[in-house]
């Protein structure tokens, strides 16, 4: 699958493709173990495809998180242990 195709897919489609790619990878590893695999380079290709899909899924996830928070507003910084000790004193 071309990288440009992955870039245009929705997260649901990417998740479906991820399941398919992982199944294919499992089958390729099984064939390798039983001596039935002719094209061993296919394993590397499918592994890279899985990584690309996971990357695009993460990009979608990050985009959703950024879109959820209003622009220009930052969440308050979490208190550190040092600040807690000063407040208790």
Backbone torsions as a table, in degrees:
resi	resn	phi	psi	omega
1	UNK	NA	137.2	-178.0
2	UNK	-74.2	148.3	-179.6
3	UNK	-62.2	-36.9	-179.7
4	UNK	-64.4	-31.5	176.8
5	UNK	-67.2	-41.0	179.5
6	UNK	-65.1	-37.6	-177.4
7	UNK	-65.1	-27.5	-177.2
8	UNK	-94.0	-3.7	-177.8
9	UNK	-79.6	150.2	174.2
10	UNK	-78.5	159.4	-179.0
11	UNK	-56.6	-36.7	178.6
12	UNK	-64.5	-42.1	178.0
13	UNK	-65.9	-39.5	178.6
14	UNK	-64.1	-40.1	179.1
15	UNK	-63.7	-40.7	177.2
16	UNK	-63.4	-43.6	-179.9
17	UNK	-66.2	-34.0	177.8
18	UNK	-63.4	-42.9	178.2
19	UNK	-61.3	-45.4	179.3
20	UNK	-61.1	-44.5	-177.7
21	UNK	-65.9	-40.0	179.1
22	UNK	-67.4	-36.2	175.4
23	UNK	-64.3	-43.3	178.9
24	UNK	-62.2	-42.4	179.1
25	UNK	-62.5	-42.1	177.2
26	UNK	-59.4	-46.9	-179.4
27	UNK	-63.6	-39.2	178.3
28	UNK	-64.6	-41.8	177.7
29	UNK	-64.5	-38.2	178.2
30	UNK	-64.1	-44.5	178.3
31	UNK	-62.8	-37.8	178.5
32	UNK	-63.3	-43.4	-178.4
33	UNK	-66.5	-31.8	-178.7
34	UNK	-92.8	0.2	177.4
35	UNK	79.8	18.1	-177.6
36	UNK	-100.7	-3.6	-175.6
37	UNK	-87.6	124.1	179.4
38	UNK	-91.4	-40.3	-175.5
39	UNK	-106.3	89.7	-177.5
40	UNK	-70.8	-20.5	178.9
41	UNK	-67.4	-20.9	179.9
42	UNK	-62.7	-32.0	179.1
43	UNK	-60.8	-47.6	179.6
44	UNK	-62.3	-41.3	179.8
45	UNK	-61.1	-44.8	-178.2
46	UNK	-70.7	-36.9	176.8
47	UNK	-60.6	-42.1	178.8
48	UNK	-67.2	-36.3	178.0
49	UNK	-64.6	-41.2	176.8
50	UNK	-60.2	-44.5	-179.8
51	UNK	-63.5	-41.1	178.7
52	UNK	-63.6	-43.4	-179.9
53	UNK	-62.4	-44.4	178.7
54	UNK	-62.0	-36.6	177.9
55	UNK	-64.1	-46.3	179.5
56	UNK	-66.1	-37.3	176.5
57	UNK	-62.2	-41.5	179.0
58	UNK	-66.2	-38.4	177.5
59	UNK	-61.9	-41.5	177.3
60	UNK	-63.4	-41.3	179.6
61	UNK	-62.1	-45.3	179.4
62	UNK	-65.8	-37.4	178.8
63	UNK	-64.8	-37.8	177.4
64	UNK	-65.6	-41.9	179.8
65	UNK	-63.7	-41.6	179.3
66	UNK	-67.6	-35.8	179.9
67	UNK	-73.0	-24.2	-177.7
68	UNK	-73.8	-34.9	-179.6
69	UNK	-88.4	135.6	177.7
70	UNK	-60.1	142.7	-178.4
71	UNK	-65.4	138.7	175.8
72	UNK	85.2	-4.5	178.3
73	UNK	-108.6	135.2	-179.8
74	UNK	-110.4	144.2	176.4
75	UNK	-71.3	148.5	178.6
76	UNK	-63.1	143.0	-178.9
77	UNK	-70.2	139.2	178.6
78	UNK	-66.6	145.2	-179.9
79	UNK	-70.9	140.7	176.5
80	UNK	-92.2	167.2	178.9
81	UNK	-59.8	-36.2	-177.9
82	UNK	-64.0	-42.4	180.0
83	UNK	-66.7	-35.7	178.5
84	UNK	-65.1	-38.7	-179.8
85	UNK	-65.3	-38.6	179.1
86	UNK	-66.6	-37.3	-178.7
87	UNK	-69.4	-32.6	-179.8
88	UNK	-74.8	-26.7	-174.3
89	UNK	-75.5	NA	NA
